[in-house]
């Protein structure tokens, strides 16, 4: 592995260094491929789901990472009072069923060449675990496994695809497109443990945080922050859990160059610009939740990470863990370099680029020829 500065890094007013990039090239890729085994993960599905159900049924809650910082059990915008910087904190963006990228990220965290010093690894998932084909069920089950093995070391933030999944007691539905994971669950309602896994997902994301405010000024969310038309009300009520605020944390998108963007309340597709983020940083400081920089997912940038130069005053990092071009992405190479990030106090997180061999990506996610079958993956895609 080698560490390189990024040419696209912002030069923020906080005198932050250039964005740190680590190229991860020498993992045991065959071990990663072996771990990315859908059949093996499904073979443990019953035990995994039962353990997850028991955890969520605990009277005092599941005790996940940062739960102790909630003002009450329903608080979804968590102000973290004290962040232990002695143990590594990893951040994994959108997976959309990318089991291979998830296993590569987990392997990199365990790699002895990384500066972990045997410390207790903690993980924040930025949401969007499923949809866009791939292995949504298996990714969900793997995240369940990580949670039940060490709930106090895993935080799961809801993405728009996760939040959109619902269950009415009979069938699953989703309010977002693509929604192939809900279709997969409905096609397998006769399978008790697949149905129960889906119901667990709905329960888990219903209580999942929408944003984290770290003591060093880092905002962590799937999408963004409450937009300008909510600021006056937020300043008056200080209700961070207002439904529109929660929605903006999940759904808003970053425009890489715009100064300002008008909020769009006719849909959830609003964008923000760098002055919009600066205005929110000013508001949050006045409400005793200082924000100076942000890490997010949501936007499937081609390089799988981006730190926008226009946001130099208040830097923003986008990171997603996608090793393939999704079917709704029109441009760029098929094989991608998924990324994850590591918390660094007082600056943007350090980015790790996971160079999975191209032939391995194509083995797990064969690229379809034009006019080919609907499936994009092998081994029961969904």
VOZADO-416843 format. One record per residue: residue in three letters; x, y, z of N, C-alpha, C in turn. Coordinates in steps of 0.2 Angstrom, whole numbers, padded with zeros to 4 digits, always signed. Atoms other than C-alpha are relative to their C-alpha. Layout:
N
AlaXYZXYZXYZ
...
REM end
This chain:
382
Unk+0004-0006+0000+0000+0000+0000+0004+0006+0000
Unk-0004-0007+0000+0006+0018-0003-0005+0005+0001
Unk+0004-0005-0002-0001+0034+0003+0002+0006-0005
Unk-0001-0005+0005-0003+0048-0010-0004+0006+0001
Unk+0005-0006-0001-0010+0066-0009-0004+0000-0006
Unk+0005-0001+0006-0025+0070-0020+0000+0006-0003
Unk-0001-0007+0003-0024+0083-0033-0007+0004+0000
Unk+0007-0003+0000-0043+0086-0031-0002+0003+0007
Unk+0001-0002-0007-0041+0090-0012-0002+0007+0001
Unk+0002-0007-0001-0049+0106-0005+0006+0003+0004
Unk-0004-0004-0005-0039+0119+0004-0004+0004+0005
Unk+0004-0004-0004-0050+0123+0018+0003+0005+0005
Unk-0003-0005-0004-0049+0137+0030+0002-0002+0007
Unk-0002+0002-0006-0046+0126+0044+0007-0003+0000
Unk-0007+0001+0001-0028+0124+0038+0001-0008+0000
Unk+0000+0008+0001-0032+0105+0034+0005-0002-0005
Unk-0004+0003+0006-0019+0095+0024-0004-0002-0006
Unk+0004+0003+0006-0023+0088+0007-0003-0006+0002
Unk+0004+0006-0002-0035+0074+0007+0005-0006-0001
Unk-0005+0006+0000-0025+0058+0011-0003-0006-0004
Unk+0003+0006+0004-0027+0043-0001+0005-0005+0001
Unk-0004+0006+0000-0021+0026+0002-0002-0005-0005
Unk+0002+0005+0005-0020+0014-0012+0001-0007+0002
Unk+0000+0007-0003-0024-0004-0006+0000-0005-0006
Unk-0001+0004+0006-0017-0016-0019+0002-0007+0001
Unk-0003+0007-0002-0009-0031-0010-0003-0004+0005
Unk+0004+0005-0005-0023-0039+0000+0000-0007-0003
Unk+0001+0007+0002-0025-0058-0001-0007+0000-0004
Unk+0006-0001+0004-0038-0056-0015-0004-0007-0001
Unk+0003+0007+0000-0041-0075-0016-0004-0001+0006
Unk+0003+0000-0006-0046-0074+0002-0007+0004+0000
Unk+0006-0005+0000-0058-0059-0001-0005-0004-0005
Unk+0005+0003+0005-0066-0069-0016-0003-0006+0004
Unk+0003+0005-0003-0068-0084-0005-0005+0002+0005
Unk+0005-0002-0005-0077-0074+0009-0006+0003-0004
Unk+0005-0003+0003-0088-0066-0004-0004-0006-0003
Unk+0003+0006+0002-0098-0082-0005-0007+0000+0002
Unk+0007+0000-0001-0117-0080-0006-0003-0006+0004
Unk+0003+0006-0003-0121-0098-0002+0002-0001+0007
Unk-0002+0000-0006-0110-0098+0013-0004+0004+0005
Unk+0003-0004-0004-0118-0083+0020-0007-0002+0001
Unk+0007+0002-0001-0136-0089+0017+0000-0006+0004
Unk+0000+0006-0004-0131-0106+0025-0001+0002+0008
Unk+0000-0002-0007-0130-0096+0042-0006+0005+0001
Unk+0005-0005+0000-0146-0085+0038-0004-0001+0006
Unk+0004+0001-0006-0157-0093+0052+0003+0002+0006
Unk-0003-0002-0007-0145-0091+0066+0002+0008+0000
Unk-0001-0007+0000-0140-0073+0060-0006+0004+0001
Unk+0006-0004-0001-0158-0067+0059-0003-0001+0007
Unk+0003+0001-0007-0163-0075+0076+0004+0004+0005
Unk-0004-0005-0004-0148-0066+0084-0002+0007-0001
Unk+0002-0007+0001-0153-0050+0076-0007+0002+0003
Unk+0007-0001-0003-0171-0052+0081+0001+0001+0008
Unk-0001+0000-0007-0165-0055+0099+0003+0006+0002
Unk-0003-0006-0002-0154-0040+0099-0005+0006+0000
Unk+0005-0006+0000-0168-0028+0093-0005-0001+0005
Unk+0006+0000-0005-0180-0035+0106+0003+0001+0007
Unk-0002-0001-0006-0169-0031+0120-0003+0006+0003
Unk+0004-0005-0003-0178-0020+0133+0004+0007+0000
Unk-0004-0006+0000-0164-0007+0134+0003+0002-0007
Unk-0002-0002+0007-0161-0007+0115+0006-0004-0002
Unk-0006+0005+0002-0147-0016+0105+0007+0003+0002
Unk-0007-0002-0002-0133-0005+0111+0005+0001-0005
Unk-0005-0001+0006-0125+0000+0094+0004+0006+0002
Unk-0005-0006-0001-0111+0012+0092-0004+0007+0000
Unk+0002-0007-0001-0116+0030+0097-0007+0000+0003
Unk+0007+0000-0003-0133+0024+0104+0000+0003+0007
Unk-0001-0003-0006-0127+0030+0121-0001+0008+0000
Unk+0001-0007+0001-0127+0048+0114-0006+0002-0002
Unk+0007-0002+0001-0145+0048+0109-0003+0004+0006
Unk+0003-0004-0006-0155+0061+0119-0006-0004+0002
Unk+0005+0004-0002-0169+0048+0119+0000-0006-0005
Unk+0000+0005+0005-0172+0031+0110-0002+0002-0007
Unk+0003-0002+0006-0181+0040+0096+0005+0005-0004
Unk-0004-0005+0003-0167+0052+0093+0004-0003-0006
Unk-0003+0002+0006-0160+0050+0075+0005+0005-0003
Unk-0005-0005+0002-0149+0065+0074+0005+0001+0006
Unk-0004+0002-0006-0135+0060+0086+0006+0005+0001
Unk-0006-0004-0002-0123+0073+0094+0005-0004+0004
Unk-0005+0004-0004-0108+0062+0099+0004+0004+0004
Unk-0003-0004-0005-0102+0069+0115+0008-0001+0001
Unk-0007+0001-0001-0085+0061+0116+0002-0006-0005
Unk-0002+0005+0005-0076+0051+0101+0006-0003+0002
Unk-0006+0003-0002-0063+0039+0106+0004-0001-0006
Unk-0004-0001+0006-0049+0043+0094+0006-0005+0000
Unk-0005+0005+0000-0038+0029+0100-0001-0007-0004
Unk+0002+0006+0004-0047+0015+0090-0002+0003-0007
Unk+0001-0002+0007-0049+0016+0071-0008+0000-0001
Unk+0007-0001+0002-0066+0022+0065+0000+0000-0008
Unk+0000+0001+0007-0070+0016+0047-0007+0002-0002
Unk+0007-0002+0003-0084+0023+0036+0000-0003-0007
Unk+0001+0003+0006-0091+0013+0022-0007+0003-0003
Unk+0006-0003+0003-0103+0021+0009-0004-0005-0004
Unk+0005+0004+0004-0116+0014-0003+0003-0006-0002
Unk-0002+0006+0002-0114-0004-0006-0005-0003-0006
Unk+0005+0002+0005-0130-0008-0016+0001-0007-0002
Unk-0001+0007+0002-0127-0027-0015+0007-0002-0002
Unk-0006+0001+0002-0109-0026-0018+0004-0004+0006
Unk-0003+0004-0005-0103-0041-0007+0007+0000-0001
Unk-0007+0000+0001-0086-0041-0015+0003+0006+0003
Unk-0003-0006-0002-0082-0023-0011-0001+0000+0008
Unk+0001+0000-0007-0089-0026+0007+0006-0005+0003
Unk-0005+0004-0003-0077-0041+0010+0007+0003-0001
Unk-0006-0004+0001-0063-0031+0002+0001+0005+0006
Unk-0001-0005-0006-0066-0017+0015+0001-0003+0006
Unk-0001+0003-0006-0067-0029+0029+0007-0003+0001
Unk-0007+0002+0000-0051-0037+0024+0005+0005+0001
Unk-0005-0005+0000-0042-0021+0022+0000+0003+0007
Unk+0000-0002-0007-0047-0016+0040+0004-0005+0004
Unk-0004+0005-0004-0039-0032+0046+0007-0001-0002
Unk-0007+0001+0003-0023-0030+0036+0005+0003+0005
Unk-0005-0002-0005-0008-0029+0047+0005+0006-0002
Unk-0004-0006+0002+0001-0016+0037-0004+0007+0001
Unk+0004-0006-0001-0013-0003+0041+0001+0001+0008
Unk-0002-0002-0007-0010+0007+0057-0005-0001+0005
Unk+0005+0002-0005-0023-0002+0068+0003-0002+0007
Unk-0003+0002-0006-0011-0008+0081-0004-0005+0005
Unk+0004+0005-0004-0023-0022+0086-0006+0003+0004
Unk+0006-0004-0003-0036-0009+0091-0007-0003-0002
Unk+0006+0002+0002-0054-0012+0091-0003+0004-0005
Unk+0003-0003+0006-0061-0008+0074-0007+0002+0001
Unk+0007-0002+0000-0077+0002+0073-0002+0002-0007
Unk+0003-0001+0007-0088+0004+0057-0006+0004+0000
Unk+0006-0004+0001-0100+0017+0052-0002-0001-0008
Unk+0003+0001+0006-0111+0012+0037-0004+0006-0002
Unk+0004-0006+0002-0118+0026+0027-0006-0001-0004
Unk+0007+0002+0002-0133+0016+0021+0000-0002-0008
Unk+0001+0003+0007-0140+0010+0004+0004-0007-0001
Unk-0003+0006+0000-0135-0008+0007-0003-0005-0006
Unk+0003+0004+0006-0147-0015-0007-0003+0004-0005
Unk+0002-0003+0006-0155-0012-0023+0005+0000-0005
Unk-0004+0000+0005-0147-0011-0040+0003-0007-0001
Unk-0002+0007+0001-0146-0030-0041+0006-0002+0004
Unk-0005+0003-0005-0130-0038-0034-0003-0004+0005
Unk+0002+0004-0005-0132-0047-0018-0002+0003+0006
Unk+0003-0004-0006-0143-0037-0007-0001-0004+0006
Unk+0001+0004-0006-0148-0051+0004+0006-0002+0004
Unk-0006+0002-0003-0131-0057+0007+0004+0006+0004
Unk-0003-0006-0003-0124-0039+0011-0004+0001+0006
Unk+0004-0001-0006-0138-0037+0023+0001-0005+0006
Unk-0001+0005-0005-0135-0053+0032+0007+0001+0003
Unk-0007-0001-0003-0116-0049+0033+0000+0006+0005
Unk+0000-0006-0005-0120-0032+0041-0003-0002+0006
Unk+0003+0003-0006-0132-0041+0053+0006-0004+0004
Unk-0005+0004-0003-0117-0053+0057+0005+0005+0004
Unk-0004-0005-0003-0106-0038+0061-0003+0003+0006
Unk+0004-0003-0006-0119-0030+0072-0001-0005+0006
Unk+0001+0004-0005-0123-0045+0082+0006-0003+0004
Unk-0006+0002-0003-0105-0050+0085+0003+0006+0004
Unk-0002-0006-0004-0101-0032+0092-0004+0006-0001
Unk+0005-0006+0001-0116-0020+0092+0003+0006+0002
Unk-0003-0006-0002-0106-0007+0101+0006+0003-0004
Unk-0006-0002+0004-0093-0006+0087-0003+0001-0008
Unk+0003-0001+0007-0106-0004+0072-0005+0005+0001
Unk+0006-0005+0001-0117+0011+0067-0002+0000-0007
Unk+0003+0000+0006-0129+0010+0053-0004+0006-0001
Unk+0004-0006+0002-0135+0026+0045-0005-0002-0005
Unk+0005+0001+0005-0151+0025+0035+0002+0004-0007
Unk+0000-0003+0007-0149+0028+0016-0007+0001-0003
Unk+0006-0001+0002-0163+0033+0005-0003-0007-0002
Unk+0003+0006+0002-0165+0015-0002-0002-0004+0006
Unk+0002+0003-0006-0165+0008+0016-0006+0003+0003
Unk+0005-0004-0003-0177+0021+0022-0007-0002-0004
Unk+0006+0000+0005-0189+0018+0007-0003-0007+0001
Unk+0003+0007+0000-0191-0001+0011-0005+0000+0006
Unk+0005+0001-0005-0207-0005+0020-0004-0007+0000
Unk+0004+0007+0000-0218-0020+0025-0007+0002+0004
Unk+0007-0001-0003-0237-0019+0028-0003-0006+0003
Unk+0003+0006-0003-0239-0036+0036-0001-0005-0005
Unk+0002+0005+0006-0242-0045+0019+0006+0000-0005
Unk-0005-0001+0005-0230-0038+0007+0005+0006+0001
Unk-0005-0006+0000-0214-0027+0005-0001+0005-0006
Unk+0001-0005+0006-0214-0011-0005+0006+0005+0001
Unk-0005-0005+0000-0202+0003-0009-0002+0006-0003
Unk+0002-0006+0003-0204+0021-0013+0005+0003-0004
Unk-0006-0003+0004-0188+0023-0023+0001-0005-0005
Unk-0002+0004+0005-0182+0016-0039+0008+0001-0002
Unk+0003+0007+0000-0174+0004-0042-0002-0003+0006
Unk+0002+0004-0007-0182-0007-0029+0000-0007-0001
Unk+0000+0007+0002-0177-0024-0035+0000-0004+0007
Unk+0000+0004-0006-0174-0029-0017-0006-0002+0003
Unk+0007+0001-0002-0192-0027-0012-0003-0005-0004
Unk+0002+0005+0005-0196-0037-0028+0002-0007+0002
Unk-0003+0007-0002-0184-0051-0022-0004-0002+0006
Unk+0003+0002-0006-0192-0051-0005-0007-0003-0001
Unk+0006+0003+0002-0209-0053-0012-0001-0006-0003
Unk-0001+0007+0003-0204-0067-0023+0002-0005+0004
Unk-0002+0005-0005-0198-0076-0008-0004+0000+0007
Unk+0004-0001-0007-0212-0073+0005-0001-0007+0003
Unk+0001+0007-0002-0214-0092+0006+0007-0003+0004
Unk-0006+0002-0004-0196-0093+0013+0001+0004+0006
Unk+0000-0003-0006-0197-0090+0031+0005+0005+0002
Unk-0005-0004-0002-0180-0083+0034+0002+0006-0004
Unk+0000-0006+0004-0179-0072+0019-0005+0005+0002
Unk+0005-0005-0002-0195-0064+0024+0002+0003+0007
Unk-0002-0003-0006-0189-0062+0042+0006+0005+0000
Unk-0005-0004+0001-0173-0055+0036-0002+0007-0003
Unk+0003-0006+0003-0183-0042+0026-0003+0004+0006
Unk+0003-0003-0005-0193-0038+0041+0005+0003+0005
Unk-0005-0002-0005-0178-0036+0052+0003+0007-0003
Unk-0003-0006+0003-0171-0023+0039-0004+0006+0001
Unk+0005-0005-0001-0187-0013+0040+0001+0003+0007
Unk+0000-0002-0007-0186-0013+0059+0007+0004+0002
Unk-0007-0003-0002-0167-0009+0060+0000+0007-0003
Unk-0001-0007+0003-0168+0006+0048-0005+0005+0002
Unk+0004-0005-0003-0183+0013+0056+0003+0003+0006
Unk-0003-0003-0006-0173+0016+0072+0007+0003-0002
Unk-0007-0002+0001-0156+0020+0063+0001+0007+0000
Unk-0002-0007+0001-0148+0037+0064+0000+0002-0007
Unk+0000-0003+0006-0150+0049+0050+0007+0005-0001
Unk-0006-0004+0000-0134+0059+0055+0003+0000+0006
Unk-0004+0000-0006-0120+0060+0067+0004+0007+0000
Unk-0004-0006-0001-0112+0076+0073+0006-0002+0005
Unk-0006+0001-0004-0094+0073+0079+0003+0006+0003
Unk-0003-0005-0004-0085+0083+0092+0005+0005-0004
Unk-0005-0004+0004-0072+0089+0079-0003+0004-0006
Unk+0004-0004+0006-0085+0097+0067-0002-0004-0006
Unk+0001+0004+0006-0087+0082+0056-0008-0002+0000
Unk+0007+0002+0001-0105+0079+0050+0000-0007-0004
Unk+0001+0006+0004-0109+0061+0044-0007-0001-0001
Unk+0007+0002+0002-0124+0057+0034+0000-0003-0007
Unk+0000+0003+0006-0130+0048+0019+0000+0005-0006
Unk+0001-0005+0005-0135+0063+0009+0002+0007+0001
Unk-0002-0007-0001-0133+0080+0016-0003+0003+0007
Unk+0002-0004-0006-0141+0092+0029-0007+0004-0002
Unk+0006-0004+0001-0157+0102+0032+0001+0006-0005
Unk-0002-0006+0005-0158+0115+0017-0003+0006+0003
Unk+0000-0007-0002-0160+0134+0018-0008+0001+0003
Unk+0006-0002-0002-0179+0134+0019-0003-0003+0007
Unk+0001+0003-0006-0179+0124+0035+0004+0004+0006
Unk-0005-0003-0005-0166+0135+0044-0004+0004+0005
Unk+0004-0004-0005-0178+0147+0052-0004-0004+0005
Unk+0004+0004-0004-0189+0134+0059+0004-0004+0005
Unk-0005+0003-0004-0174+0124+0065+0003+0004+0005
Unk-0003-0005-0005-0167+0139+0074-0005+0001+0005
Unk+0005-0002-0005-0183+0142+0083-0002-0006+0004
Unk+0002+0006-0003-0188+0124+0087+0006-0004+0003
Unk-0005+0004-0001-0171+0116+0088-0001-0008+0000
Unk+0003+0007+0001-0180+0100+0083+0004-0003-0006
Unk-0003+0004+0005-0167+0090+0073-0003-0006-0003
Unk+0004+0006+0002-0179+0076+0072-0006+0002-0004
Unk+0005-0002+0004-0191+0086+0062+0000-0004-0007
Unk+0000+0005+0006-0197+0074+0047+0003+0003-0006
Unk-0003-0003+0006-0191+0087+0034+0007+0000+0001
Unk-0007+0000-0001-0174+0088+0042+0003-0007-0001
Unk-0002+0007+0001-0173+0069+0043+0001-0002-0007
Unk+0000+0002+0007-0177+0068+0025+0006+0003-0004
Unk-0005-0004+0003-0164+0081+0020+0007-0004+0001
Unk-0006+0004-0002-0150+0071+0029+0001-0006-0004
Unk+0000+0006+0004-0155+0056+0019+0000+0001-0008
Unk+0002+0000+0007-0160+0062+0002+0004+0006-0004
Unk-0003-0005+0004-0151+0078-0003+0007-0002-0003
Unk-0006+0001+0004-0137+0078-0016+0005+0006-0001
Unk-0005-0005+0001-0121+0088-0018+0001+0002-0007
Unk-0002-0003+0007-0118+0099-0033+0007+0002+0001
Unk-0008-0001-0001-0099+0099-0036+0002+0007+0000
Unk-0003-0006+0001-0098+0117-0041-0005+0006+0001
Unk+0005-0005-0001-0114+0127-0038+0001+0004+0007
Unk-0001-0004-0006-0114+0141-0025-0007-0002+0004
Unk+0007+0001-0003-0133+0139-0021-0004-0004-0004
Unk+0005+0003+0004-0147+0128-0026-0007+0001+0004
Unk+0007-0001-0003-0166+0131-0023-0002-0007+0003
Unk+0003+0006-0002-0174+0117-0012-0006-0002-0004
Unk+0006+0003+0004-0186+0106-0021-0004-0004+0004
Unk+0004+0004-0005-0200+0101-0010-0006-0003-0004
Unk+0004+0004+0004-0210+0094-0025+0002-0008+0000
Unk-0003+0007+0000-0199+0078-0024+0006+0001+0006
Unk-0005+0000-0005-0185+0073-0013+0007+0000-0003
Unk-0006+0000+0004-0172+0076-0026+0004+0007+0000
Unk-0003-0007+0000-0165+0093-0020+0008-0001+0000
Unk-0008-0001+0000-0146+0098-0022+0002+0005+0005
Unk-0003-0006-0003-0135+0109-0012+0006+0002-0003
Unk-0006-0002+0002-0121+0120-0016+0005+0002+0006
Unk-0005-0001-0006-0105+0126-0006-0003+0005+0004
Unk+0003-0006-0005-0114+0142+0001-0005-0003+0004
Unk+0006+0003-0004-0129+0131+0006+0004-0003+0006
Unk-0003+0004-0005-0117+0120+0016+0003+0005+0005
Unk-0003-0005-0004-0108+0136+0023-0005+0003+0005
Unk+0006-0003-0004-0125+0143+0029-0002-0005+0005
Unk+0002+0005-0005-0129+0126+0037+0005+0000+0006
Unk-0005+0000-0005-0112+0126+0046-0001+0006+0005
Unk+0001-0006-0005-0116+0144+0053-0006-0002+0004
Unk+0006+0002-0004-0133+0138+0059+0001-0005+0005
Unk-0001+0006-0005-0127+0122+0067+0004+0003+0006
Unk-0004-0003-0006-0114+0132+0077-0004+0004+0004
Unk+0004-0004-0004-0127+0144+0083-0005-0005+0004
Unk+0004+0005-0004-0137+0128+0089+0005-0004+0004
Unk-0004+0003-0004-0122+0122+0098+0002-0007-0002
Unk-0002+0006+0003-0118+0108+0086+0005+0002-0006
Unk-0004-0002+0005-0103+0115+0076+0002-0005-0005
Unk-0002+0004+0006-0100+0108+0059+0005+0004-0004
Unk-0005-0003+0005-0085+0112+0048+0001-0004-0006
Unk-0001+0004+0006-0084+0097+0036-0005-0006+0001
Unk+0005+0006+0000-0094+0082+0031+0003-0006-0004
Unk-0001+0006+0004-0093+0064+0024-0007-0003-0001
Unk+0007+0002+0002-0107+0057+0015+0001-0006-0006
Unk+0000+0004+0006-0112+0044+0001-0005+0002-0005
Unk+0006-0002+0004-0127+0044-0010+0001+0001-0007
Unk-0002-0002+0007-0119+0051-0026+0005-0005-0002
Unk-0004+0005+0002-0111+0037-0036+0005+0003-0005
Unk-0005-0003+0004-0096+0047-0042+0004-0005-0003
Unk-0003+0005+0005-0086+0039-0056+0007-0003+0004
Unk-0006+0002-0004-0070+0038-0045-0001-0004+0007
Unk+0002+0003-0007-0080+0031-0030+0002+0004+0006
Unk-0001-0005-0005-0074+0046-0020+0001+0007-0003
Unk-0001-0007+0002-0074+0065-0022+0001+0005+0006
Unk-0001-0006-0005-0068+0080-0012+0000+0006-0005
Unk+0001-0005+0004-0075+0095-0021+0004+0006+0001
Unk-0004-0006-0002-0063+0110-0023-0004+0006+0001
Unk+0004-0006-0001-0077+0122-0023-0002+0001+0008
Unk+0002+0000-0007-0081+0117-0005+0006+0001+0005
Unk-0007+0000-0003-0063+0122+0001-0001+0003+0007
Unk+0001-0003-0007-0070+0133+0016-0003-0005+0005
Unk+0003+0006-0004-0081+0118+0022+0000-0006-0004
Unk-0001+0006+0005-0074+0102+0014-0006-0005+0001
Unk+0005+0006+0000-0086+0088+0009+0004-0006-0004
Unk-0003+0006+0003-0080+0070+0005-0006-0004-0001
Unk+0004+0005+0002-0091+0058-0005+0004-0006-0001
Unk-0003+0006+0000-0087+0040-0003-0005-0006-0001
Unk+0004+0006+0001-0095+0024-0010+0004-0006-0002
Unk-0004+0006+0000-0090+0006-0010-0003-0004-0006
Unk+0003+0004+0006-0095+0000-0028+0005-0002-0004
Unk-0005+0003+0004-0084-0011-0038-0002-0001-0007
Unk+0002+0001+0006-0094-0011-0053-0004+0006-0003
Unk+0005-0005+0002-0104+0001-0064-0007-0003+0000
Unk+0007+0002+0000-0122+0000-0060-0004+0001-0006
Unk+0004+0000+0006-0135-0003-0073-0002+0007-0002
Unk+0002-0007+0001-0141+0015-0071+0005+0005-0001
Unk-0006-0005+0001-0124+0023-0073+0002-0001-0007
Unk+0000+0000+0007-0122+0028-0091+0007+0000-0003
Unk-0007-0001+0002-0103+0031-0092+0005-0003+0004
Unk-0006+0003-0004-0086+0025-0087+0001-0007-0001
Unk-0002+0007+0001-0077+0009-0086-0005-0005+0005
Unk+0004+0005-0003-0086-0007-0080+0003-0001+0007
Unk-0003+0001-0006-0074-0011-0066+0002+0007+0003
Unk-0001-0006-0003-0072+0002-0053+0004-0001+0006
Unk-0004+0001-0006-0061+0005-0038-0004+0002+0006
Unk+0004-0002-0006-0072+0005-0022+0004+0003+0005
Unk-0004-0003-0005-0067+0016-0008-0004-0001+0007
Unk+0002-0001-0007-0069+0017+0011+0004+0006+0003
Unk-0004-0005-0003-0063+0030+0023+0001-0001+0007
Unk-0002+0001-0007-0055+0031+0040+0000+0007+0003
Unk+0001-0006-0004-0059+0045+0053+0007+0003+0002
Unk-0006-0004-0002-0045+0058+0055-0002+0006+0004
Unk+0002-0005-0004-0048+0070+0069+0002+0007-0003
Unk-0001-0007+0002-0050+0088+0063+0001+0001-0007
Unk-0001-0001+0008-0049+0085+0044-0005-0005-0003
Unk+0004+0005+0003-0058+0075+0031+0003-0007+0001
Unk-0002+0007-0001-0057+0056+0033+0005-0002-0006
Unk-0004+0003+0004-0043+0047+0025-0003-0005-0005
Unk+0003+0004+0005-0048+0038+0009+0004-0006-0002
Unk-0003+0006+0002-0044+0020+0005-0003-0003-0007
Unk+0002+0003+0006-0045+0014-0013+0002-0007-0001
Unk+0000+0008-0001-0048-0005-0014+0001-0002-0008
Unk-0001+0002+0007-0040-0011-0031-0001-0008-0001
Unk+0002+0007+0001-0050-0027-0033+0002-0002-0007
Unk-0002+0002+0007-0043-0037-0048-0006+0000-0005
Unk+0005-0001+0004-0053-0033-0063-0004-0007-0002
Unk+0003+0006+0002-0056-0051-0068-0004-0003+0006
Unk+0004+0002-0006-0062-0055-0050-0007+0004+0000
Unk+0006-0004+0000-0075-0041-0052-0005-0003-0005
Unk+0004+0003+0006-0081-0048-0069-0002-0007+0002
Unk+0002+0006-0001-0082-0065-0062-0006+0000+0005
Unk+0006+0000-0004-0094-0060-0048-0005+0004-0003
Unk+0005-0004+0003-0103-0047-0058+0001+0000-0008
Unk-0002+0000+0007-0102-0052-0076-0004+0006-0004
Unk+0003-0006+0004-0106-0037-0088-0004-0003-0005
Unk+0005+0002+0005-0121-0040-0099+0002+0003-0007
Unk+0000-0002+0007-0120-0039-0118-0006+0004-0001
Unk+0006-0003+0001-0133-0027-0125-0005-0005-0002
Unk+0005+0004+0001-0149-0036-0126+0000-0007+0003
Unk-0001+0007-0004-0143-0050-0114-0006-0001+0005
Unk+0005+0001-0005-0154-0057-0100+0000+0005+0005
Unk+0001-0005-0005-0160-0046-0086+0005+0000+0006
Unk-0004+0001-0005-0148-0053-0073+0007+0003-0001
Unk-0007-0003+0000-0132-0044-0069+0005-0004+0004
Unk-0004+0004-0004-0125-0056-0057-0001-0008+0000
Unk+0000+0008+0000-0122-0075-0054-0003-0001+0007
Unk+0002+0002-0006-0129-0085-0040-0006+0004+0003
Unk+0006-0003-0002-0147-0079-0038+0000+0007+0001
Unk+0000-0007-0001-0146-0061-0041-0007+0003+0002
Unk+0007-0003-0002-0159-0049-0033+0002+0007+0001
REM end
